[in-house]
Each structure stands twice: as structure tokens, then as C-alpha cells.
Amino acid sequence: LASDGLLSSRKGHTEMSIYLTKLAKLHPVSAICEMMDAETYAALSVDKAKKYAKENAIPFIDGKELYEFSKVR
């Protein structure tokens, strides 16, 4: 469950995903997954995730950018 204050109280993946649903005026429900590196079986690095997103025409949203945006809204 996301914290009641969302990004004003916690900067976690859950809060960010629910904040995005609210920005899109959708029900506050989301699914989160972590991208894994096929070579190391560790979490995919940010650089590799950005590369994957670019190659597959998927928007990449940085958590820090989302948090800064939430502070001015």
C-alpha cells in the first residue's frame, strides 16, 4: 500500500506509481516490476533501462524528476 501522503511522505516505487495514476486521472491501482539484467541476474542499471526504453519507444521517467514535479504541483 502507498503512504497516504504519497511523495510528500515517502519517495518509494509504490508512491510514485500511484502518483502517476492520479496524474493520469486513473484509478489508483498499478503493477510494478523490476527489470533484471540477463547477464548478471541483478537489477538492471539505470543506463541499461534507459537504453532499453529508447530502443523500444517506451517513455522513461526518472524518480527524481517525478518527485521534483510533485513539489511544484
C-alpha positions as CSV (number, residue, x, y, z in Angstrom):
1,L,0.0,0.0,0.0
2,A,1.2,3.5,-0.8
3,S,1.7,6.0,2.0
4,D,-1.3,8.4,2.4
5,G,0.8,11.5,1.6
6,L,2.3,9.8,-1.5
7,L,5.5,11.5,-2.5
8,S,5.2,14.1,0.3
9,S,5.7,11.4,2.9
10,R,7.7,8.7,1.1
11,K,9.6,8.5,-2.2
12,G,9.2,4.8,-2.9
13,H,8.2,3.0,-6.1
14,T,4.7,2.3,-4.8
15,E,4.1,6.0,-4.1
16,M,5.5,7.0,-7.5
17,S,3.3,4.6,-9.3
18,I,0.1,5.7,-7.6
19,Y,1.1,9.4,-8.1
20,L,1.4,8.7,-11.8
21,T,-2.1,7.1,-11.9
22,K,-3.5,10.2,-10.2
23,L,-1.8,12.5,-12.7
24,A,-3.4,10.4,-15.5
25,K,-6.8,10.7,-13.7
26,L,-7.0,6.9,-13.4
27,H,-8.0,4.6,-10.5
28,P,-5.1,4.5,-8.0
29,V,-4.0,0.9,-9.0
30,S,-0.8,-0.1,-10.6
31,A,1.5,-3.0,-11.1
32,I,5.3,-2.7,-10.5
33,C,8.0,-4.9,-11.8
34,E,11.8,-4.7,-11.7
35,M,13.8,-5.2,-14.9
36,M,16.6,-7.8,-14.5
37,D,19.9,-7.9,-16.3
38,A,20.0,-11.1,-18.4
39,E,23.8,-11.4,-17.9
40,T,24.2,-10.7,-14.2
41,Y,20.6,-11.5,-13.0
42,A,20.8,-8.4,-10.9
43,A,18.5,-5.4,-11.2
44,L,19.1,-3.6,-14.5
45,S,21.2,-0.5,-14.2
46,V,19.6,2.9,-14.9
47,D,21.7,3.3,-18.0
48,K,20.6,-0.1,-19.4
49,A,17.0,0.6,-18.5
50,K,17.2,4.0,-20.4
51,K,18.7,2.2,-23.4
52,Y,16.0,-0.4,-23.4
53,A,13.3,2.2,-23.2
54,K,14.8,4.2,-26.1
55,E,15.2,1.1,-28.3
56,N,11.6,0.1,-27.6
57,A,9.9,3.6,-27.7
58,I,9.0,3.4,-24.0
59,P,8.9,6.6,-22.0
60,F,11.5,6.7,-19.2
61,I,10.6,8.7,-16.1
62,D,13.3,9.3,-13.5
63,G,12.1,9.1,-9.9
64,K,13.9,12.3,-9.0
65,E,12.2,14.2,-11.9
66,L,8.8,12.9,-10.8
67,Y,9.5,13.9,-7.2
68,E,10.6,17.4,-8.2
69,F,7.4,17.7,-10.4
70,S,5.2,16.7,-7.5
71,K,6.7,19.5,-5.4
72,V,5.6,22.3,-7.8
73,R,2.1,20.9,-8.4
